[in-house]
Amino acid sequence: MSSRGSRSRLETTGFADAVSGRSSVRRYAPDPVPHEDVTAMVGVAIRAANAGNAQTWRFVAVEDADLRAAMKQAVDAVLDEMGAWPEAADLEKELRAYRAYATFFAEAPLVLAVFGRTYHSLADELHERRGLPREQRDRLRQRPDIQSLGGAIQLLCNAAHAMGYGSCWMTAPVLAAPAIEGLLGVEPPLELAALVPVGRPLTPPKPSSRRPVEDVLEFR
Ligand SMILES: Cc1cc2nc3c(=O)[nH]c(=O)nc-3n(C[C@H](O)[C@H](O)[C@H](O)COP(=O)(O)O)c2cc1C
């Protein structure tokens, strides 16, 4: 089948809308997200391909408003500290925008905190035993654990969209990972990877632009 044929076949499916209709939503209606919907979207997320099928992910669904506020406070505290650094003296405006980008999750009725832990393949193990420097080990493995989490988070956001919810994949709040992990009672080896606020969008999601596929795809 030609690529044009495959593309038009895709465009007529619900899959196409789940992918192309999703965009990041940053303002939410306060209506709670029923547990069965949360379970359904996380159920889709864990279908992601993942290194060694090790399924190193964990999800904590935060509904409690006080807990969400405490998580936001933790991010604000880190940003306050960074803002006081001499290196930040000329970045006041940028930091204000960044703070908004890092903290709006607290206004969503639900925040999914996504945690992961390190995955070790046999090659990783051998590289470590051999004493390869971390930089070189990372170059040769490209963090399969992080890639696996990325697959799951993307599916989570697409599933939320297919169910009529808005969401936003957020790593900026990970600045406050130790405090957020403490608030949620999550312990090593699990580490916070992202927060994903979920709720009914206050306004219809606006699609963001992408470079044409021809710009990023080559055939050899
Ligand atoms: C790894 C990753 C981290 C992101 N972190 C944030 C974040 O902390 N705050 C935020 O508002 N958006 C965040 N985003 C959303 C991106 O800004 C957004 O996906 C991008 O601008 C494309 O827009 P779209 O999702 O509407 O297609 C993140 C996205 C990814 C994939």
The ligand as an SDF file (V2000), in Angstrom:
LIG
                    3D

 31 33  0  0  0  0  0  0  0  0999 V2000
    8.4450   15.6500   28.0620 C   0  0  0  0  0  0  0  0  0  0  0  0
    7.4600   16.7830   28.0260 C   0  0  0  0  0  0  0  0  0  0  0  0
    7.4530   17.6960   29.0560 C   0  0  0  0  0  0  0  0  0  0  0  0
    6.5220   18.7550   29.0530 C   0  0  0  0  0  0  0  0  0  0  0  0
    6.4540   19.5900   30.1540 N   0  0  0  0  0  0  0  0  0  0  0  0
    5.5260   20.5600   30.1770 C   0  0  0  0  0  0  0  0  0  0  0  0
    5.3830   21.3700   31.3510 C   0  0  0  0  0  0  0  0  0  0  0  0
    6.0710   21.1950   32.3380 O   0  0  0  0  0  0  0  0  0  0  0  0
    4.4320   22.3340   31.3500 N   0  0  0  0  0  0  0  0  0  0  0  0
    3.5990   22.5350   30.2670 C   0  0  0  0  0  0  0  0  0  0  0  0
    2.7520   23.4500   30.3320 O   0  0  0  0  0  0  0  0  0  0  0  0
    3.6960   21.7650   29.1460 N   0  0  0  0  0  0  0  0  0  0  0  0
    4.6350   20.7750   29.0830 C   0  0  0  0  0  0  0  0  0  0  0  0
    4.7070   19.9480   27.9910 N   0  0  0  0  0  0  0  0  0  0  0  0
    3.7560   20.1350   26.8760 C   0  0  0  0  0  0  0  0  0  0  0  0
    4.4300   20.7250   25.6480 C   0  0  0  0  0  0  0  0  0  0  0  0
    4.6440   22.1010   25.8410 O   0  0  0  0  0  0  0  0  0  0  0  0
    3.5050   20.4680   24.4230 C   0  0  0  0  0  0  0  0  0  0  0  0
    3.3410   19.0710   24.2490 O   0  0  0  0  0  0  0  0  0  0  0  0
    4.0710   21.0560   23.1340 C   0  0  0  0  0  0  0  0  0  0  0  0
    4.1050   22.4710   23.2110 O   0  0  0  0  0  0  0  0  0  0  0  0
    3.2210   20.6540   21.9150 C   0  0  0  0  0  0  0  0  0  0  0  0
    1.8840   21.0400   22.1090 O   0  0  0  0  0  0  0  0  0  0  0  0
    0.6740   20.0000   22.1250 P   0  0  0  0  0  0  0  0  0  0  0  0
    0.8930   19.0330   23.2550 O   0  0  0  0  0  0  0  0  0  0  0  0
   -0.5480   20.8400   22.3270 O   0  0  0  0  0  0  0  0  0  0  0  0
    0.6640   19.2760   20.8060 O   0  0  0  0  0  0  0  0  0  0  0  0
    5.6020   18.8950   27.9680 C   0  0  0  0  0  0  0  0  0  0  0  0
    5.6210   17.9370   26.9520 C   0  0  0  0  0  0  0  0  0  0  0  0
    6.5120   16.8950   26.9850 C   0  0  0  0  0  0  0  0  0  0  0  0
    6.4570   15.8450   25.9000 C   0  0  0  0  0  0  0  0  0  0  0  0
  1  2  1  0
  2  3  1  0
  2 30  2  0
  3  4  2  0
  4  5  1  0
  4 28  1  0
  5  6  2  0
  6  7  1  0
  6 13  1  0
  7  8  2  0
  7  9  1  0
  9 10  1  0
 10 11  2  0
 10 12  1  0
 12 13  2  0
 13 14  1  0
 14 15  1  0
 14 28  1  0
 15 16  1  0
 16 17  1  0
 16 18  1  0
 18 19  1  0
 18 20  1  0
 20 21  1  0
 20 22  1  0
 22 23  1  0
 23 24  1  0
 24 25  2  0
 24 26  1  0
 24 27  1  0
 28 29  2  0
 29 30  1  0
 30 31  1  0
M  END
$$$$
